[in-house]
């Protein structure tokens, strides 16, 4: 949580100089007045909020956060392993730039601080004296993930109060790290097998889908 607070502070402190630049920027010979909006959003990382500020007539900078927790209570039996107590925490702090290349469409790109994690316990389906414990697994992607998306609508209105934006894309989150704690007794054979299966399955999730629906309210 301390790391998250630090990242948020850096992002929002860095946002205000960009707003000042936008206030005095020129586009096609016209002075482009600054503007700022706040919005609520639903994303593939969960619900959250954004702050959007104009840079030029076609460029906006956007910073935000999203968060969601989910617990799966049903046991999953797969061969000699039973998975239970599964918990997922999805969360991201985002800083990016929106390019409004036409009136109703934009491209967005930037960096995501991804603090998502997945935790679950695995026990032997049929316990034995050698395998009579559990393995608590902890999975998380790389924290810093570049992203690119394409959207319909606007993330800040040109001359009205309310705007709507919907974008989809991908974030590159790299190789998922797999950590575990064994309690009290699991054979090395089963531990190696289970861990390799988890690592093998997670290699297909190097890219995370970006889905974002934003309703923003222009303040000025």
PASEBA-1860 file (N, C-alpha, C; in nm, 3 decimals):
! residues 220
1> XXXXXXXX> 0.082/-0.120/0.000/0.000/0.000/0.000/0.086/0.126/0.000 ~ 0.199/0.122/0.071/0.288/0.237/0.074/0.344/0.265/-0.064 ~ 0.380/0.157/-0.138/0.430/0.173/-0.274/0.323/0.235/-0.363 ~ 0.198/0.190/-0.350/0.088/0.241/-0.430/0.067/0.390/-0.404 ~ 0.071/0.430/-0.278/0.053/0.571/-0.245/0.165/0.657/-0.307 ~ 0.287/0.603/-0.306/0.400/0.676/-0.365/0.380/0.694/-0.514 ~ 0.338/0.588/-0.584/0.316/0.595/-0.729/0.206/0.694/-0.761 ~ 0.096/0.690/-0.685/-0.014/0.783/-0.708/0.032/0.928/-0.692
9> XXXXXXXX> 0.110/0.953/-0.588/0.159/1.088/-0.563/0.245/1.137/-0.679 ~ 0.334/1.050/-0.730/0.421/1.087/-0.841/0.340/1.119/-0.966 ~ 0.239/1.035/-0.993/0.158/1.055/-1.113/0.082/1.187/-1.110 ~ 0.017/1.216/-0.997/-0.067/1.334/-0.992/0.015/1.462/-0.976 ~ 0.132/1.454/-0.912/0.221/1.570/-0.908/0.273/1.601/-1.048 ~ 0.305/1.493/-1.123/0.353/1.512/-1.260/0.246/1.561/-1.355 ~ 0.120/1.548/-1.318/0.011/1.588/-1.406/-0.003/1.739/-1.417 ~ 0.021/1.813/-1.310/-0.006/1.956/-1.309/0.085/2.039/-1.400
17> XXXXXXXX> 0.215/2.004/-1.412/0.294/2.078/-1.512/0.242/2.060/-1.654 ~ 0.188/1.942/-1.683/0.134/1.916/-1.816/0.010/1.999/-1.841 ~ -0.071/2.021/-1.736/-0.189/2.105/-1.749/-0.148/2.248/-1.786 ~ -0.041/2.296/-1.721/0.007/2.431/-1.748/0.055/2.444/-1.891 ~ 0.123/2.339/-1.940/0.166/2.341/-2.080/0.046/2.349/-2.172 ~ -0.057/2.270/-2.142/-0.178/2.269/-2.224/-0.247/2.404/-2.226 ~ -0.237/2.479/-2.118/-0.303/2.609/-2.110/-0.250/2.705/-2.215 ~ -0.123/2.701/-2.245/-0.062/2.797/-2.334/-0.021/2.738/-2.468
25> XXXXXXXX> -0.064/2.614/-2.496/-0.023/2.550/-2.621/-0.101/2.606/-2.739 ~ -0.042/2.593/-2.859/-0.104/2.645/-2.980/-0.133/2.529/-3.075 ~ -0.244/2.540/-3.147/-0.278/2.439/-3.247/-0.346/2.509/-3.365 ~ -0.286/2.496/-3.483/-0.338/2.559/-3.604/-0.360/2.709/-3.584 ~ -0.266/2.772/-3.512/-0.274/2.916/-3.496/-0.370/2.964/-3.389 ~ -0.436/2.874/-3.317/-0.532/2.914/-3.215/-0.480/2.874/-3.077 ~ -0.505/2.963/-2.979/-0.470/2.929/-2.842/-0.566/2.824/-2.790 ~ -0.512/2.718/-2.737/-0.596/2.611/-2.683/-0.602/2.624/-2.531
33> XXXXXXXX> -0.719/2.657/-2.481/-0.736/2.678/-2.338/-0.725/2.546/-2.263 ~ -0.675/2.554/-2.144/-0.661/2.433/-2.063/-0.798/2.384/-2.018 ~ -0.803/2.258/-1.986/-0.925/2.199/-1.934/-0.892/2.075/-1.854 ~ -0.977/2.043/-1.760/-0.956/1.926/-1.678/-1.090/1.861/-1.646 ~ -1.092/1.730/-1.642/-1.214/1.655/-1.613/-1.183/1.543/-1.515 ~ -1.283/1.505/-1.441/-1.273/1.387/-1.354/-1.381/1.290/-1.398 ~ -1.351/1.161/-1.386/-1.446/1.062/-1.434/-1.446/0.935/-1.352 ~ -1.552/0.860/-1.368/-1.563/0.727/-1.310/-1.557/0.627/-1.424
41> XXXXXXXX> -1.503/0.507/-1.396/-1.483/0.411/-1.503/-1.504/0.268/-1.455 ~ -1.537/0.182/-1.551/-1.539/0.038/-1.531/-1.436/-0.021/-1.625 ~ -1.343/-0.101/-1.571/-1.233/-0.152/-1.650/-1.211/-0.301/-1.624 ~ -1.122/-0.360/-1.701/-1.085/-0.500/-1.680/-1.000/-0.517/-1.555 ~ -0.961/-0.407/-1.489/-0.896/-0.412/-1.359/-0.993/-0.383/-1.245 ~ -1.118/-0.353/-1.279/-1.218/-0.321/-1.179/-1.267/-0.178/-1.194 ~ -1.356/-0.134/-1.105/-1.403/0.005/-1.109/-1.296/0.101/-1.061 ~ -1.307/0.227/-1.105/-1.206/0.323/-1.063/-1.240/0.464/-1.104
49> XXXXXXXX> -1.139/0.549/-1.109/-1.158/0.691/-1.141/-1.038/0.741/-1.220 ~ -1.063/0.844/-1.303/-0.959/0.905/-1.385/-0.960/1.057/-1.368 ~ -0.845/1.118/-1.391/-0.833/1.262/-1.408/-0.777/1.284/-1.548 ~ -0.844/1.370/-1.626/-0.804/1.395/-1.765/-0.774/1.544/-1.781 ~ -0.662/1.577/-1.844/-0.625/1.716/-1.868/-0.584/1.735/-2.013 ~ -0.625/1.848/-2.073/-0.590/1.876/-2.212/-0.446/1.922/-2.222 ~ -0.379/1.876/-2.328/-0.246/1.925/-2.363/-0.254/2.015/-2.485 ~ -0.315/1.963/-2.591/-0.339/2.040/-2.712/-0.481/2.009/-2.758
57> XXXXXXXX> -0.515/2.056/-2.876/-0.648/2.033/-2.929/-0.677/1.884/-2.946 ~ -0.573/1.806/-2.973/-0.593/1.663/-3.000/-0.528/1.571/-2.898 ~ -0.454/1.624/-2.803/-0.384/1.541/-2.705/-0.433/1.570/-2.563 ~ -0.463/1.463/-2.490/-0.499/1.472/-2.349/-0.408/1.380/-2.269 ~ -0.381/1.415/-2.147/-0.310/1.325/-2.057/-0.412/1.273/-1.956 ~ -0.399/1.144/-1.923/-0.499/1.080/-1.836/-0.428/0.997/-1.729 ~ -0.469/1.014/-1.605/-0.415/0.935/-1.493/-0.531/0.881/-1.412 ~ -0.516/0.758/-1.362/-0.626/0.701/-1.285/-0.586/0.577/-1.210
65> XXXXXXXX> -0.684/0.523/-1.139/-0.663/0.403/-1.060/-0.789/0.317/-1.066 ~ -0.771/0.185/-1.061/-0.883/0.091/-1.059/-0.848/-0.023/-0.965 ~ -0.952/-0.083/-0.904/-0.926/-0.187/-0.804/-1.048/-0.277/-0.790 ~ -1.020/-0.407/-0.771/-1.129/-0.504/-0.752/-1.074/-0.629/-0.685 ~ -1.152/-0.688/-0.593/-1.116/-0.812/-0.526/-1.222/-0.918/-0.553 ~ -1.176/-1.044/-0.567/-1.269/-1.153/-0.593/-1.221/-1.279/-0.522 ~ -1.316/-1.350/-0.461/-1.285/-1.476/-0.393/-1.370/-1.587/-0.453 ~ -1.303/-1.699/-0.490/-1.370/-1.814/-0.548/-1.375/-1.924/-0.442
73> XXXXXXXX> -1.496/-1.957/-0.396/-1.510/-2.048/-0.282/-1.515/-2.195/-0.320 ~ -1.539/-2.226/-0.446/-1.554/-2.366/-0.487/-1.418/-2.433/-0.504 ~ -1.404/-2.557/-0.455/-1.282/-2.635/-0.474/-1.271/-2.683/-0.619 ~ -1.148/-2.687/-0.670/-1.123/-2.735/-0.805/-1.033/-2.858/-0.796 ~ -1.084/-2.971/-0.839/-1.008/-3.097/-0.835/-0.951/-3.124/-0.973 ~ -0.818/-3.143/-0.979/-0.751/-3.173/-1.105/-0.646/-3.281/-1.080 ~ -0.683/-3.407/-1.106/-0.591/-3.518/-1.086/-0.555/-3.535/-0.940 ~ -0.425/-3.524/-0.910/-0.379/-3.546/-0.774/-0.376/-3.418/-0.691
81> XXXXXXXX> -0.431/-3.309/-0.745/-0.428/-3.180/-0.675/-0.568/-3.121/-0.661 ~ -0.594/-3.060/-0.548/-0.720/-2.989/-0.524/-0.687/-2.845/-0.485 ~ -0.743/-2.751/-0.560/-0.720/-2.609/-0.536/-0.839/-2.548/-0.464 ~ -0.812/-2.469/-0.361/-0.919/-2.402/-0.288/-0.868/-2.269/-0.232 ~ -0.960/-2.194/-0.172/-0.924/-2.065/-0.111/-0.860/-1.970/-0.212 ~ -0.918/-1.966/-0.334/-0.863/-1.882/-0.441/-0.908/-1.737/-0.425 ~ -0.812/-1.645/-0.432/-0.841/-1.502/-0.418/-0.765/-1.426/-0.526 ~ -0.836/-1.337/-0.592/-0.773/-1.252/-0.694/-0.789/-1.106/-0.654
89> XXXXXXXX> -0.682/-1.030/-0.663/-0.685/-0.886/-0.641/-0.639/-0.820/-0.770 ~ -0.729/-0.747/-0.833/-0.697/-0.677/-0.957/-0.683/-0.529/-0.926 ~ -0.576/-0.468/-0.975/-0.557/-0.327/-0.949/-0.452/-0.267/-1.040 ~ -0.473/-0.140/-1.076/-0.377/-0.073/-1.165/-0.383/0.077/-1.147 ~ -0.266/0.138/-1.150/-0.253/0.284/-1.160/-0.202/0.312/-1.301 ~ -0.271/0.402/-1.371/-0.243/0.425/-1.513/-0.205/0.570/-1.539 ~ -0.105/0.589/-1.625/-0.070/0.721/-1.675/-0.049/0.709/-1.825 ~ -0.125/0.785/-1.902/-0.114/0.773/-2.047/-0.158/0.898/-2.118
97> XXXXXXXX> -0.144/0.896/-2.251/-0.182/1.007/-2.338/-0.286/0.959/-2.437 ~ -0.391/1.038/-2.455/-0.495/1.009/-2.553/-0.477/1.099/-2.675 ~ -0.471/1.040/-2.793/-0.462/1.117/-2.917/-0.596/1.110/-2.988 ~ -0.668/1.219/-2.992/-0.799/1.227/-3.056/-0.778/1.252/-3.205 ~ -0.750/1.144/-3.280/-0.711/1.161/-3.420/-0.829/1.195/-3.511 ~ -0.952/1.162/-3.469/-1.074/1.212/-3.534/-1.169/1.251/-3.422 ~ -1.281/1.314/-3.456/-1.370/1.367/-3.354/-1.423/1.259/-3.260 ~ -1.446/1.138/-3.312/-1.513/1.035/-3.233/-1.425/0.915/-3.200
105> XXXXXXXX> -1.294/0.923/-3.230/-1.205/0.810/-3.200/-1.071/0.861/-3.148 ~ -1.007/0.780/-3.064/-0.877/0.818/-3.008/-0.790/0.694/-2.987 ~ -0.660/0.717/-2.987/-0.562/0.617/-2.949/-0.507/0.654/-2.812 ~ -0.484/0.554/-2.729/-0.431/0.580/-2.595/-0.312/0.488/-2.570 ~ -0.208/0.543/-2.511/-0.090/0.463/-2.477/-0.020/0.521/-2.357 ~ 0.050/0.433/-2.284/0.119/0.480/-2.165/0.171/0.365/-2.082 ~ 0.171/0.386/-1.952/0.229/0.290/-1.859/0.129/0.259/-1.748 ~ 0.122/0.132/-1.713/0.037/0.085/-1.603/0.126/0.032/-1.491
113> XXXXXXXX> 0.097/0.076/-1.368/0.156/0.011/-1.251/0.056/-0.093/-1.206 ~ 0.087/-0.219/-1.233/-0.005/-0.331/-1.211/0.024/-0.395/-1.076 ~ -0.070/-0.382/-0.980/-0.051/-0.444/-0.851/-0.148/-0.560/-0.828 ~ -0.186/-0.627/-0.938/-0.273/-0.744/-0.930/-0.198/-0.864/-0.872 ~ -0.268/-0.947/-0.797/-0.211/-1.071/-0.743/-0.318/-1.180/-0.744 ~ -0.272/-1.304/-0.747/-0.360/-1.420/-0.734/-0.301/-1.511/-0.627 ~ -0.383/-1.554/-0.533/-0.340/-1.644/-0.427/-0.435/-1.763/-0.419 ~ -0.379/-1.881/-0.399/-0.461/-2.001/-0.381/-0.379/-2.109/-0.312
121> XXXXXXXX> -0.450/-2.204/-0.252/-0.387/-2.316/-0.183/-0.411/-2.444/-0.261 ~ -0.310/-2.531/-0.264/-0.321/-2.660/-0.331/-0.288/-2.770/-0.231 ~ -0.375/-2.870/-0.224/-0.354/-2.985/-0.135/-0.367/-3.113/-0.218 ~ -0.309/-3.224/-0.170/-0.325/-3.351/-0.241/-0.472/-3.395/-0.239 ~ -0.519/-3.442/-0.351/-0.656/-3.493/-0.357/-0.671/-3.615/-0.267 ~ -0.568/-3.700/-0.263/-0.565/-3.815/-0.172/-0.439/-3.805/-0.087 ~ -0.451/-3.756/0.037/-0.332/-3.739/0.122/-0.263/-3.872/0.153 ~ -0.131/-3.865/0.168/-0.048/-3.978/0.210/0.048/-3.926/0.317
129> XXXXXXXX> 0.121/-4.014/0.384/0.218/-3.966/0.483/0.322/-3.871/0.425 ~ 0.361/-3.890/0.297/0.459/-3.804/0.235/0.396/-3.674/0.183 ~ 0.267/-3.679/0.156/0.196/-3.563/0.102/0.072/-3.538/0.188 ~ 0.093/-3.467/0.296/-0.015/-3.444/0.390/-0.018/-3.298/0.436 ~ 0.011/-3.207/0.342/0.012/-3.065/0.375/-0.051/-2.985/0.265 ~ -0.010/-2.861/0.252/-0.062/-2.775/0.146/0.050/-2.684/0.095 ~ 0.028/-2.633/-0.025/0.119/-2.535/-0.086/0.038/-2.408/-0.110 ~ 0.079/-2.299/-0.048/0.014/-2.169/-0.069/0.089/-2.095/-0.180
137> XXXXXXXX> 0.022/-2.076/-0.293/0.083/-2.012/-0.409/0.047/-1.864/-0.415 ~ 0.143/-1.785/-0.462/0.124/-1.642/-0.482/0.175/-1.606/-0.620 ~ 0.088/-1.552/-0.706/0.123/-1.517/-0.843/0.105/-1.367/-0.863 ~ 0.200/-1.308/-0.934/0.183/-1.168/-0.973/0.264/-1.137/-1.098 ~ 0.211/-1.048/-1.184/0.282/-1.011/-1.308/0.387/-0.905/-1.278 ~ 0.458/-0.864/-1.384/0.547/-0.749/-1.370/0.465/-0.627/-1.331 ~ 0.522/-0.541/-1.248/0.446/-0.427/-1.199/0.431/-0.318/-1.306 ~ 0.533/-0.297/-1.389/0.529/-0.188/-1.485/0.499/-0.244/-1.624
145> XXXXXXXX> 0.384/-0.205/-1.678/0.334/-0.265/-1.802/0.296/-0.156/-1.902 ~ 0.361/-0.151/-2.019/0.316/-0.059/-2.123/0.184/-0.106/-2.182 ~ 0.103/-0.010/-2.227/-0.026/-0.048/-2.285/-0.057/0.039/-2.406 ~ -0.145/-0.014/-2.492/-0.192/0.058/-2.610/-0.337/0.018/-2.633 ~ -0.423/0.117/-2.659/-0.565/0.087/-2.681/-0.623/0.185/-2.782 ~ -0.737/0.149/-2.839/-0.809/0.236/-2.932/-0.948/0.258/-2.875 ~ -0.997/0.382/-2.887/-1.124/0.414/-2.823/-1.222/0.486/-2.913 ~ -1.348/0.482/-2.869/-1.457/0.554/-2.935/-1.512/0.655/-2.836
153> XXXXXXXX> -1.534/0.777/-2.882/-1.586/0.882/-2.795/-1.476/0.982/-2.762 ~ -1.485/1.040/-2.641/-1.386/1.137/-2.594/-1.364/1.117/-2.445 ~ -1.240/1.139/-2.401/-1.211/1.128/-2.258/-1.231/1.261/-2.186 ~ -1.244/1.371/-2.261/-1.282/1.501/-2.206/-1.358/1.575/-2.316 ~ -1.470/1.634/-2.279/-1.554/1.702/-2.377/-1.487/1.828/-2.429 ~ -1.514/1.863/-2.555/-1.457/1.984/-2.614/-1.523/2.110/-2.557 ~ -1.658/2.110/-2.552/-1.727/2.231/-2.509/-1.852/2.203/-2.426 ~ -1.868/2.079/-2.383/-1.980/2.044/-2.296/-1.925/1.992/-2.163
161> XXXXXXXX> -2.012/1.947/-2.077/-1.970/1.901/-1.945/-1.938/1.752/-1.945 ~ -2.028/1.670/-1.999/-2.016/1.525/-1.989/-1.958/1.466/-2.117 ~ -1.867/1.369/-2.102/-1.814/1.296/-2.217/-1.810/1.147/-2.184 ~ -1.810/1.067/-2.290/-1.806/0.921/-2.277/-1.692/0.867/-2.362 ~ -1.618/0.773/-2.306/-1.511/0.708/-2.381/-1.510/0.559/-2.356 ~ -1.491/0.482/-2.461/-1.482/0.337/-2.448/-1.363/0.290/-2.530 ~ -1.262/0.229/-2.465/-1.146/0.181/-2.539/-1.109/0.039/-2.500 ~ -1.051/-0.029/-2.595/-1.004/-0.167/-2.576/-0.862/-0.176/-2.629
169> XXXXXXXX> -0.781/-0.264/-2.568/-0.643/-0.281/-2.610/-0.574/-0.388/-2.530 ~ -0.441/-0.377/-2.521/-0.360/-0.477/-2.452/-0.252/-0.410/-2.370 ~ -0.221/-0.473/-2.256/-0.106/-0.433/-2.173/-0.009/-0.550/-2.170 ~ 0.118/-0.521/-2.185/0.220/-0.627/-2.179/0.267/-0.640/-2.034 ~ 0.233/-0.753/-1.971/0.270/-0.772/-1.831/0.380/-0.875/-1.811 ~ 0.433/-0.931/-1.919/0.550/-1.018/-1.909/0.524/-1.149/-1.839 ~ 0.631/-1.208/-1.788/0.624/-1.339/-1.723/0.572/-1.324/-1.580 ~ 0.477/-1.408/-1.545/0.420/-1.406/-1.411/0.514/-1.477/-1.313
177> XXXXXXXX> 0.543/-1.410/-1.200/0.625/-1.474/-1.098/0.538/-1.566/-1.013 ~ 0.594/-1.683/-0.977/0.522/-1.784/-0.899/0.602/-1.812/-0.772 ~ 0.547/-1.774/-0.658/0.607/-1.800/-0.528/0.517/-1.893/-0.449 ~ 0.574/-1.963/-0.351/0.494/-2.057/-0.273/0.554/-2.077/-0.135 ~ 0.466/-2.124/-0.045/0.506/-2.162/0.091/0.445/-2.299/0.118 ~ 0.527/-2.393/0.163/0.482/-2.531/0.189/0.458/-2.551/0.338 ~ 0.339/-2.609/0.373/0.305/-2.638/0.512/0.223/-2.766/0.519 ~ 0.253/-2.863/0.604/0.388/-2.883/0.658/0.469/-2.979/0.571
185> XXXXXXXX> 0.401/-3.081/0.505/0.477/-3.182/0.432/0.417/-3.207/0.294 ~ 0.495/-3.173/0.192/0.462/-3.206/0.053/0.591/-3.256/-0.011 ~ 0.582/-3.370/-0.080/0.701/-3.428/-0.142/0.753/-3.336/-0.252 ~ 0.884/-3.344/-0.275/0.945/-3.262/-0.380/0.890/-3.298/-0.518 ~ 0.851/-3.424/-0.536/0.796/-3.467/-0.665/0.666/-3.393/-0.697 ~ 0.574/-3.391/-0.598/0.447/-3.323/-0.621/0.466/-3.172/-0.629 ~ 0.552/-3.117/-0.546/0.575/-2.973/-0.547/0.628/-2.928/-0.682 ~ 0.725/-3.002/-0.735/0.783/-2.968/-0.866/0.678/-2.979/-0.976
193> XXXXXXXX> 0.598/-3.084/-0.972/0.496/-3.106/-1.074/0.392/-2.994/-1.071 ~ 0.340/-2.964/-0.953/0.237/-2.861/-0.942/0.291/-2.724/-0.985 ~ 0.411/-2.691/-0.939/0.468/-2.560/-0.970/0.496/-2.545/-1.119 ~ 0.548/-2.650/-1.181/0.574/-2.645/-1.325/0.444/-2.630/-1.404 ~ 0.338/-2.697/-1.359/0.208/-2.685/-1.426/0.155/-2.541/-1.419 ~ 0.172/-2.479/-1.302/0.126/-2.341/-1.285/0.208/-2.246/-1.371 ~ 0.339/-2.264/-1.373/0.425/-2.178/-1.455/0.394/-2.197/-1.603 ~ 0.368/-2.321/-1.643/0.337/-2.349/-1.783/0.206/-2.283/-1.824
201> XXXXXXXX> 0.106/-2.286/-1.734/-0.023/-2.225/-1.765/-0.017/-2.074/-1.767 ~ 0.064/-2.015/-1.680/0.069/-1.869/-1.671/0.146/-1.804/-1.785 ~ 0.225/-1.880/-1.860/0.305/-1.820/-1.968/0.217/-1.767/-2.081 ~ 0.090/-1.809/-2.085/0.000/-1.762/-2.189/-0.064/-1.627/-2.153 ~ -0.031/-1.572/-2.037/-0.093/-1.448/-1.991/0.007/-1.333/-1.986 ~ 0.096/-1.329/-2.084/0.192/-1.218/-2.091/0.123/-1.087/-2.133 ~ 0.010/-1.099/-2.201/-0.068/-0.983/-2.238/-0.200/-0.982/-2.160 ~ -0.236/-0.866/-2.110/-0.361/-0.853/-2.035/-0.456/-0.763/-2.113
209> XXXXXXXX> -0.582/-0.805/-2.130/-0.676/-0.723/-2.208/-0.714/-0.595/-2.135 ~ -0.715/-0.486/-2.209/-0.757/-0.357/-2.156/-0.898/-0.328/-2.206 ~ -0.992/-0.316/-2.114/-1.129/-0.275/-2.145/-1.163/-0.161/-2.051 ~ -1.206/-0.050/-2.106/-1.226/0.069/-2.024/-1.346/0.150/-2.072 ~ -1.442/0.171/-1.983/-1.556/0.258/-2.015/-1.555/0.374/-1.916 ~ -1.546/0.496/-1.968/-1.528/0.615/-1.885/-1.641/0.714/-1.907 ~ -1.694/0.765/-1.797/-1.785/0.879/-1.799/-1.714/0.993/-1.727 ~ -1.683/1.102/-1.799/-1.603/1.211/-1.743/-1.684/1.340/-1.737
217> XXXX> -1.653/1.422/-1.638/-1.723/1.548/-1.618/-1.619/1.662/-1.619 ~ -1.633/1.747/-1.719/-1.537/1.856/-1.735/-1.561/1.962/-1.627 ~ -1.456/1.999/-1.556/-1.465/2.097/-1.449/-1.451/2.240/-1.502 ~ -1.362/2.258/-1.602/-1.344/2.389/-1.663/-1.275/2.373/-1.798
END
